[in-house]
Amino acid sequence: MSYKNIELRNNIIFLSVILIVIASFFLDYNIYKDKIMSKKSLYNIDSELSAEVIQQRTLMAVKALKFLNFKLLQNVIHPKLGVRVSPYPYILSSDKILFAHEVKQYYDNDIQYNWGYDSDMNPIILTFKEYYNRYIYNQDFANYDEISFNKELSNPTKMVDNTREFYINAIIVELKINGVLPENQGKDWTILRLVFDNYKDNWYLIAIVNLRGIIATYDHLSQ
């Protein structure tokens, strides 16, 4: 075989290797792109589909909160990350996180904890039972007036709301109570925001956020 033929053969082999590498790169990229798009389609789902996915889970969570069914609530809370409780729509990394097995223990004891700051920047020092009645289930959300699934978030407050930015991949449910105090002619309101995250193909409660336009509590002892 002549030197030219050997050189030609080597060039063909080299070119073939380059083409294979390029083809592999685009194949891997397309697989990666498909995975990313698949992940986006899983999380960034519209309101109607979100309702189908999360409605039963929402009803379980609200039922557990209303009746203080901590065993049921334990099954709804994220098994690894727990549930963050925030008294306002601006989520902080310092917000208290409760793990599923801890919730009943917190509710049963009389220890006061720091839950953040109120609108006057005073620390919220309360027992979990007090916090629960004021900043979690402060109205009967099982009998909500309005419910929304993964829609644009309501925020009639003047506070900055970063819930969606903090939980990018979540399904966020809002339950709203209108007209709690008759003297306010239906202009008062309160919203319970439940944030669900996907873990091992199931959706778990990862945050409870409360928005209040009124000062009122839901007293479980009177129910």
Backbone bond lengths (Angstrom), bond angles and torsions (degrees), N, CA, C in turn:
res aa  C-N    CA-C-N  psi(-1)  N-CA   C-N-CA  omega(-1)  CA-C   N-CA-C  phi
1 M - - - 1.469 - - 1.532 108.46 -
2 S 1.345 116.12 135.04 1.458 120.19 -177.20 1.523 111.15 -75.53
3 Y 1.300 113.88 163.84 1.465 120.20 -179.60 1.532 111.02 -61.65
4 K 1.347 116.44 -38.63 1.473 120.98 -179.82 1.522 111.44 -64.35
5 N 1.345 114.89 -40.26 1.473 118.91 -179.89 1.531 110.58 -66.06
6 I 1.331 115.79 -40.74 1.470 120.17 179.02 1.534 109.74 -63.19
7 E 1.334 115.56 -43.13 1.471 120.13 -179.88 1.527 110.49 -64.29
8 L 1.328 116.44 -41.68 1.464 121.35 178.91 1.523 110.46 -62.33
9 R 1.359 115.63 -44.24 1.456 119.66 179.46 1.529 111.13 -62.54
10 N 1.327 116.28 -43.02 1.469 120.51 179.47 1.533 111.42 -63.32
11 N 1.337 115.40 -38.86 1.464 119.20 178.20 1.519 111.56 -65.07
12 I 1.330 115.72 -39.84 1.474 120.40 178.96 1.525 110.07 -64.29
13 I 1.370 116.07 -43.71 1.467 120.42 179.13 1.523 110.29 -62.51
14 F 1.327 115.81 -44.50 1.471 120.60 -179.72 1.529 110.83 -61.21
15 L 1.334 115.15 -44.80 1.463 119.60 178.80 1.519 112.15 -62.50
16 S 1.332 115.39 -39.57 1.469 120.63 179.62 1.521 110.57 -62.71
17 V 1.340 115.81 -42.37 1.474 120.40 179.06 1.524 110.13 -62.26
18 I 1.347 116.36 -44.52 1.465 121.05 179.63 1.531 110.35 -59.54
19 L 1.346 116.34 -45.02 1.470 120.78 -179.49 1.524 111.41 -63.44
20 I 1.344 115.95 -38.95 1.471 120.33 178.24 1.523 110.72 -64.07
21 V 1.349 115.84 -43.18 1.470 120.53 179.19 1.518 110.48 -62.24
22 I 1.343 116.27 -44.76 1.469 120.22 179.93 1.525 110.86 -63.63
23 A 1.335 115.79 -42.97 1.466 120.47 179.82 1.525 110.89 -62.84
24 S 1.339 115.88 -40.77 1.470 120.81 179.34 1.519 110.81 -63.86
25 F 1.347 114.93 -40.70 1.469 119.70 179.51 1.522 110.85 -59.87
26 F 1.338 116.44 -48.85 1.467 119.47 -178.87 1.521 111.84 -67.76
27 L 1.332 117.39 -32.82 1.458 120.83 177.03 1.524 110.20 -65.57
28 D 1.351 115.91 -47.02 1.466 119.93 178.57 1.524 111.09 -62.77
29 Y 1.340 115.61 -40.12 1.470 119.85 -179.69 1.532 110.98 -62.67
30 N 1.353 115.56 -43.29 1.461 119.28 -179.34 1.525 111.77 -66.14
31 I 1.355 115.76 -37.40 1.467 119.48 176.78 1.521 109.49 -64.38
32 Y 1.346 115.82 -45.09 1.459 120.82 178.76 1.536 110.29 -61.69
33 K 1.341 116.28 -43.93 1.467 120.94 -180.00 1.523 110.57 -61.69
34 D 1.350 116.28 -41.64 1.465 120.45 179.29 1.521 110.73 -62.98
35 K 1.338 116.50 -39.16 1.469 120.65 179.06 1.518 110.40 -64.47
36 I 1.351 115.72 -43.19 1.459 120.34 179.27 1.522 110.33 -62.62
37 M 1.336 116.22 -45.44 1.455 120.09 -179.47 1.512 110.82 -65.20
38 S 1.337 115.58 -36.87 1.459 119.76 177.75 1.515 110.37 -63.43
39 K 1.345 115.85 -42.31 1.459 119.79 179.04 1.525 110.56 -64.63
40 K 1.335 116.38 -40.95 1.453 119.56 178.96 1.517 110.66 -63.53
41 S 1.330 116.67 -41.17 1.451 119.50 -178.71 1.520 111.01 -67.20
42 L 1.354 116.58 -25.25 1.467 120.23 178.32 1.520 110.71 -72.44
43 Y 1.324 117.22 -42.84 1.452 120.12 -171.36 1.521 113.59 -95.07
44 N 1.324 117.57 -43.46 1.456 120.16 -176.80 1.511 110.45 -85.26
45 I 1.319 115.92 65.43 1.455 120.42 -175.24 1.519 109.91 -100.99
46 D 1.315 115.34 149.83 1.456 119.44 -174.45 1.521 111.32 -73.81
47 S 1.317 114.67 174.65 1.458 120.96 -172.54 1.527 112.90 -62.42
48 E 1.325 116.36 -42.53 1.468 119.82 -177.03 1.524 111.24 -64.35
49 L 1.328 116.33 -46.11 1.455 120.31 178.86 1.529 110.52 -68.07
50 S 1.334 117.07 -37.52 1.461 120.91 177.55 1.520 111.08 -58.87
51 A 1.330 116.14 -40.92 1.461 120.87 179.44 1.530 110.53 -61.76
52 E 1.326 116.83 -41.21 1.468 120.62 178.48 1.524 111.01 -64.59
53 V 1.329 115.67 -39.91 1.463 121.06 -175.82 1.527 111.94 -72.52
54 I 1.326 116.97 -39.78 1.458 120.06 -164.57 1.528 114.97 -116.47
55 Q 1.324 118.57 -3.69 1.462 120.27 -173.51 1.528 113.01 -59.83
56 Q 1.322 117.13 -47.60 1.468 120.20 -179.26 1.528 111.09 -64.33
57 R 1.323 115.73 -38.23 1.459 120.76 179.03 1.538 109.75 -64.91
58 T 1.317 115.98 -39.19 1.458 121.00 178.29 1.526 111.07 -63.13
59 L 1.321 116.46 -46.48 1.468 121.19 179.96 1.528 111.09 -61.28
60 M 1.332 116.43 -38.67 1.464 120.23 176.71 1.523 110.98 -62.19
61 A 1.336 115.76 -45.13 1.467 120.42 -178.16 1.529 111.02 -63.65
62 V 1.333 116.69 -45.70 1.462 120.48 -177.87 1.525 110.54 -66.85
63 K 1.321 116.71 -40.55 1.468 120.45 177.24 1.529 110.40 -61.22
64 A 1.323 116.27 -44.20 1.470 120.73 179.54 1.524 111.15 -63.00
65 L 1.329 117.06 -40.70 1.460 120.95 179.73 1.525 111.62 -67.73
66 K 1.321 116.28 -41.61 1.465 119.80 -178.30 1.526 112.13 -65.21
67 F 1.324 116.06 -47.69 1.467 120.38 -173.54 1.530 113.14 -95.84
68 L 1.333 115.86 10.53 1.464 120.62 179.81 1.521 111.43 53.15
69 N 1.318 114.08 41.19 1.464 120.53 179.41 1.534 107.49 -88.50
70 F 1.311 115.92 86.76 1.459 120.55 -173.22 1.528 112.84 -70.82
71 K 1.317 116.11 -25.46 1.465 119.03 176.81 1.523 110.09 -67.36
72 L 1.326 115.78 -44.04 1.466 120.22 176.99 1.520 110.26 -66.57
73 L 1.315 116.62 -41.81 1.461 120.99 179.88 1.525 111.00 -62.07
74 Q 1.318 116.29 -36.75 1.458 121.09 179.10 1.523 111.43 -60.31
75 N 1.345 116.96 -33.56 1.462 121.31 179.56 1.524 112.43 -75.70
76 V 1.337 116.64 -18.03 1.463 121.17 -177.43 1.531 111.83 -93.45
77 I 1.336 116.53 -31.30 1.473 121.46 -177.04 1.534 110.82 -69.61
78 H 1.309 115.68 144.26 1.469 121.99 -179.77 1.534 109.89 -56.07
79 P 1.333 117.67 123.15 1.476 120.45 -173.87 1.527 114.76 -68.24
80 K 1.317 117.49 -21.25 1.469 120.10 -178.37 1.529 112.89 -106.49
81 L 1.318 116.62 -39.69 1.458 120.41 -173.04 1.522 113.55 -99.82
82 G 1.327 117.87 -10.34 1.452 120.14 -178.43 1.518 111.19 70.75
83 V 1.343 116.29 -165.04 1.465 121.12 179.80 1.527 109.38 -123.91
84 R 1.314 116.21 128.08 1.457 122.17 177.12 1.527 108.59 -84.89
85 V 1.319 117.86 136.44 1.463 120.89 176.75 1.518 108.64 -115.37
86 S 1.336 115.49 124.32 1.456 120.52 -177.61 1.522 109.67 -127.82
87 P 1.334 117.55 129.23 1.457 120.33 -179.91 1.527 113.39 -77.82
88 Y 1.337 116.81 -5.11 1.458 121.04 -177.15 1.531 110.03 -144.14
89 P 1.356 117.47 162.75 1.466 120.49 -177.40 1.524 114.58 -73.07
90 Y 1.341 117.17 -8.17 1.463 119.13 175.22 1.525 107.81 -91.99
91 I 1.333 115.85 107.82 1.459 121.79 -175.78 1.527 109.93 -80.75
92 L 1.327 115.11 135.43 1.458 121.43 176.37 1.523 109.78 -117.10
93 S 1.315 116.51 146.99 1.463 119.59 177.19 1.523 111.22 -65.48
94 S 1.333 116.27 -19.07 1.461 120.89 179.27 1.531 113.21 -85.80
95 D 1.335 117.95 -4.82 1.468 120.41 178.00 1.527 110.19 -56.85
96 K 1.311 115.44 145.73 1.463 120.22 -176.33 1.524 110.58 -69.21
97 I 1.327 115.69 136.86 1.464 122.46 177.38 1.524 108.85 -116.40
98 L 1.325 115.61 129.21 1.457 121.06 178.62 1.527 109.26 -111.29
99 F 1.301 116.69 134.05 1.461 120.42 175.99 1.530 109.53 -90.88
100 A 1.309 115.10 155.26 1.462 121.15 -169.55 1.528 112.83 -50.99
101 H 1.321 117.28 -44.48 1.467 120.60 -176.12 1.524 112.97 -74.91
102 E 1.345 117.26 -9.21 1.458 120.91 -176.02 1.530 113.83 -94.67
103 V 1.335 117.37 -20.03 1.465 120.59 -168.12 1.525 111.94 -58.93
104 K 1.313 117.40 -48.32 1.471 120.32 -179.20 1.532 110.94 -64.01
105 Q 1.321 116.62 -39.10 1.469 120.18 179.02 1.527 110.37 -61.36
106 Y 1.332 116.54 -42.52 1.456 120.51 177.84 1.523 111.01 -62.96
107 Y 1.328 116.65 -42.65 1.462 120.67 -176.92 1.525 111.88 -67.35
108 D 1.319 116.23 -35.34 1.474 120.83 -174.75 1.523 113.76 -79.85
109 N 1.316 118.08 -20.31 1.473 117.95 -177.63 1.535 110.85 -94.46
110 D 1.313 115.59 165.67 1.468 121.89 -176.92 1.524 112.21 -107.92
111 I 1.313 116.02 21.94 1.460 120.61 179.60 1.527 109.46 -77.40
112 Q 1.301 117.31 135.87 1.457 121.72 176.70 1.531 109.85 -89.81
113 Y 1.323 115.51 137.64 1.460 121.94 -179.17 1.526 109.11 -123.81
114 N 1.322 114.31 160.33 1.461 120.42 174.27 1.526 108.24 -92.33
115 W 1.345 116.71 117.25 1.462 122.29 -175.69 1.531 112.43 -104.20
116 G 1.306 117.11 10.00 1.457 119.89 -177.28 1.519 110.13 120.38
117 Y 1.336 115.70 -149.78 1.463 120.54 -176.01 1.524 110.63 -129.98
118 D 1.328 116.13 146.33 1.455 119.76 177.03 1.527 109.69 -84.33
119 S 1.343 116.31 -174.91 1.465 120.70 -174.57 1.532 112.63 -66.18
120 D 1.318 117.01 -18.90 1.465 121.15 176.58 1.527 111.80 -96.25
121 M 1.327 115.98 11.22 1.457 123.38 179.28 1.521 112.83 64.27
122 N 1.323 115.83 28.52 1.454 120.79 171.73 1.528 108.54 -93.83
123 P 1.317 118.67 140.37 1.473 119.85 -179.50 1.527 111.21 -63.15
124 I 1.333 115.11 140.10 1.470 120.71 176.84 1.529 107.26 -90.24
125 I 1.327 115.83 97.26 1.464 121.23 -178.80 1.527 107.76 -106.10
126 L 1.321 116.11 106.04 1.464 121.68 -175.80 1.522 109.81 -145.80
127 T 1.332 116.16 158.18 1.463 119.32 166.71 1.525 106.78 -70.79
128 F 1.323 117.02 163.96 1.462 118.63 179.71 1.531 110.61 -65.14
129 K 1.326 117.66 -34.68 1.468 120.74 178.54 1.530 110.01 -61.84
130 E 1.337 116.69 -43.09 1.461 120.63 178.42 1.528 110.98 -66.39
131 Y 1.317 115.10 -43.16 1.463 119.53 178.33 1.528 110.33 -62.62
132 Y 1.312 116.38 -42.29 1.461 123.35 -178.81 1.527 110.51 -56.73
133 N 1.346 116.13 -46.55 1.461 121.01 -176.73 1.525 113.16 -76.30
134 R 1.325 116.70 -18.68 1.461 119.53 -177.61 1.521 113.15 -104.04
135 Y 1.332 116.89 -34.71 1.462 120.08 -172.01 1.529 114.63 -121.80
136 I 1.313 118.18 -0.77 1.465 119.86 176.02 1.524 109.72 -119.58
137 Y 1.322 116.24 -75.90 1.466 119.08 -179.35 1.522 109.20 -104.62
138 N 1.344 115.42 66.18 1.462 120.78 -176.76 1.523 113.26 -85.09
139 Q 1.344 116.43 -5.75 1.467 122.48 170.84 1.529 108.07 -144.55
140 D 1.323 116.18 169.47 1.459 119.62 -177.09 1.531 109.90 -82.13
141 F 1.325 115.54 81.86 1.463 120.84 -174.93 1.533 113.19 -70.36
142 A 1.328 117.76 -12.91 1.464 119.80 174.17 1.521 110.02 -65.38
143 N 1.337 116.33 -23.78 1.465 121.87 176.74 1.528 109.72 -111.19
144 Y 1.303 115.31 54.31 1.458 122.11 -176.94 1.532 111.22 -66.30
145 D 1.330 114.58 155.65 1.467 121.45 173.51 1.519 111.29 -88.85
146 E 1.326 115.79 -34.57 1.466 120.70 -179.37 1.525 108.99 -140.32
147 I 1.338 115.32 147.73 1.467 120.17 174.66 1.532 108.15 -139.20
148 S 1.320 116.81 141.03 1.465 120.81 177.75 1.513 109.65 -136.58
149 F 1.328 115.34 146.09 1.462 121.89 -179.07 1.524 108.97 -120.53
150 N 1.332 115.76 112.33 1.468 122.07 174.52 1.528 113.54 55.14
151 K 1.319 115.75 34.66 1.455 119.83 173.34 1.526 108.86 -94.64
152 E 1.322 115.70 -179.30 1.464 119.40 174.09 1.527 107.83 -60.11
153 L 1.316 116.32 131.12 1.456 120.20 -172.21 1.517 112.08 -71.49
154 S 1.339 114.68 141.54 1.466 120.61 175.90 1.520 108.40 -80.65
155 N 1.309 115.92 138.61 1.467 119.14 173.75 1.523 109.56 -155.09
156 P 1.340 116.29 79.39 1.463 119.14 178.10 1.533 112.23 -73.89
157 T 1.329 117.63 -4.18 1.462 120.61 179.31 1.529 109.26 -78.37
158 K 1.315 115.64 169.85 1.466 120.67 176.78 1.524 111.39 -92.83
159 M 1.319 115.81 3.86 1.462 120.67 -176.89 1.527 111.40 -83.76
160 V 1.316 115.93 144.19 1.469 120.84 175.23 1.527 108.28 -63.33
161 D 1.320 115.79 137.29 1.470 122.13 -177.42 1.529 108.98 -115.78
162 N 1.333 116.85 113.51 1.469 120.18 -179.29 1.527 112.16 -116.68
163 T 1.333 117.14 18.20 1.471 119.93 -175.74 1.523 111.78 -58.29
164 R 1.327 116.45 -45.70 1.472 120.03 -178.12 1.521 110.73 -66.10
165 E 1.308 118.45 -37.99 1.474 121.10 179.06 1.521 110.70 -70.11
166 F 1.328 116.81 -35.30 1.460 121.03 -178.78 1.523 110.90 -72.15
167 Y 1.343 116.25 -36.78 1.466 121.81 -179.58 1.524 109.59 -119.04
168 I 1.325 114.90 74.87 1.464 121.40 -173.36 1.531 111.91 -62.36
169 N 1.321 117.02 -39.39 1.464 121.00 -172.73 1.531 113.64 -97.66
170 A 1.301 116.75 18.27 1.467 120.15 -173.52 1.528 112.62 -93.99
171 I 1.334 114.34 161.19 1.460 121.21 162.99 1.521 105.71 -100.73
172 I 1.324 116.56 124.79 1.461 121.36 -176.14 1.527 109.43 -112.79
173 V 1.328 114.76 124.96 1.460 121.55 -179.32 1.521 108.54 -110.84
174 E 1.326 116.09 136.64 1.464 120.95 176.15 1.522 110.43 -120.21
175 L 1.329 115.69 129.56 1.458 121.89 174.23 1.527 107.45 -115.25
176 K 1.320 116.02 125.30 1.464 120.35 -172.99 1.523 111.13 -119.91
177 I 1.338 114.80 137.04 1.457 123.03 173.48 1.526 107.88 -111.71
178 N 1.328 116.73 127.97 1.460 121.45 179.25 1.531 110.64 -109.27
179 G 1.310 115.36 152.89 1.456 120.87 170.20 1.506 115.34 58.23
180 V 1.314 117.41 50.57 1.459 121.08 -176.99 1.532 110.94 -71.87
181 L 1.333 116.69 -41.55 1.459 120.63 -177.83 1.531 109.55 -104.02
182 P 1.331 118.39 117.26 1.469 122.08 -175.94 1.527 113.29 -54.98
183 E 1.335 117.10 -35.81 1.457 120.24 -176.71 1.527 113.15 -67.16
184 N 1.328 116.60 -15.57 1.464 120.20 179.63 1.523 112.94 -93.04
185 Q 1.332 116.42 3.87 1.466 122.94 174.76 1.534 112.74 53.65
186 G 1.327 115.11 42.84 1.466 119.87 174.33 1.508 115.45 77.41
187 K 1.319 117.52 7.94 1.463 120.06 -176.66 1.526 112.88 -91.08
188 D 1.318 116.95 -6.97 1.459 118.13 177.08 1.526 109.34 -92.72
189 W 1.300 115.76 164.90 1.457 120.32 -173.94 1.517 109.34 -163.39
190 T 1.320 115.74 164.46 1.462 121.61 169.77 1.525 107.91 -152.31
191 I 1.309 116.30 143.84 1.473 121.71 -175.08 1.523 110.17 -127.23
192 L 1.311 115.20 132.08 1.464 121.18 170.79 1.521 107.18 -104.94
193 R 1.313 115.79 122.09 1.466 121.53 -179.21 1.525 108.83 -108.60
194 L 1.317 116.46 119.86 1.462 122.63 179.45 1.525 108.67 -109.28
195 V 1.325 115.64 126.57 1.466 121.23 -176.81 1.524 108.93 -110.93
196 F 1.339 116.12 125.02 1.464 121.90 -177.60 1.525 110.47 -116.34
197 D 1.339 114.68 139.30 1.457 120.84 179.87 1.531 109.26 -124.20
198 N 1.336 115.39 148.57 1.458 119.79 -178.61 1.517 111.40 -86.10
199 Y 1.331 115.22 131.27 1.472 121.32 178.42 1.522 108.03 -144.83
200 K 1.328 115.61 117.49 1.465 122.27 -178.88 1.522 111.49 52.08
201 D 1.347 114.86 49.18 1.470 122.91 175.00 1.523 113.58 64.49
202 N 1.315 116.83 24.54 1.461 120.27 172.70 1.522 108.23 -137.82
203 W 1.325 115.80 157.30 1.459 120.12 -176.77 1.516 110.15 -106.25
204 Y 1.336 115.42 129.41 1.463 121.35 -176.04 1.529 110.78 -125.19
205 L 1.314 114.36 150.15 1.466 121.52 178.73 1.526 109.37 -71.58
206 I 1.326 115.78 121.77 1.459 120.20 -176.35 1.530 112.35 -117.55
207 A 1.333 116.81 -14.71 1.470 119.74 178.09 1.525 110.46 -157.63
208 I 1.339 114.65 145.42 1.463 122.50 172.87 1.518 106.87 -123.89
209 V 1.326 115.65 119.44 1.463 121.30 -176.55 1.523 108.01 -121.65
210 N 1.325 116.24 138.53 1.461 120.32 -177.41 1.520 110.33 -119.58
211 L 1.322 115.94 132.18 1.460 121.60 174.94 1.519 107.35 -119.95
212 R 1.314 116.40 125.71 1.455 119.57 -174.19 1.520 111.27 -125.80
213 G 1.324 114.23 131.90 1.453 119.90 171.17 1.508 109.80 -108.15
214 I 1.344 115.78 5.37 1.464 121.54 -178.71 1.521 108.49 -139.70
215 I 1.303 116.27 162.74 1.457 121.07 171.97 1.521 106.50 -107.47
216 A 1.289 116.37 101.24 1.462 120.65 -178.28 1.511 108.83 -156.18
217 T 1.318 116.49 151.66 1.461 120.21 179.09 1.515 109.77 -128.09
218 Y 1.306 114.34 156.50 1.456 120.95 177.96 1.521 107.15 -105.10
219 D 1.312 116.82 107.94 1.462 121.70 -173.60 1.523 110.25 -86.19
220 H 1.336 116.33 105.52 1.474 120.16 -179.65 1.527 111.67 -63.13
221 L 1.316 116.83 -29.41 1.457 119.27 -176.25 1.520 112.28 -67.31
222 S 1.323 117.07 -20.83 1.457 119.88 -178.44 1.513 112.33 -91.65
223 Q 1.353 116.78 -4.35 1.461 119.86 -176.99 1.528 111.44 -85.18
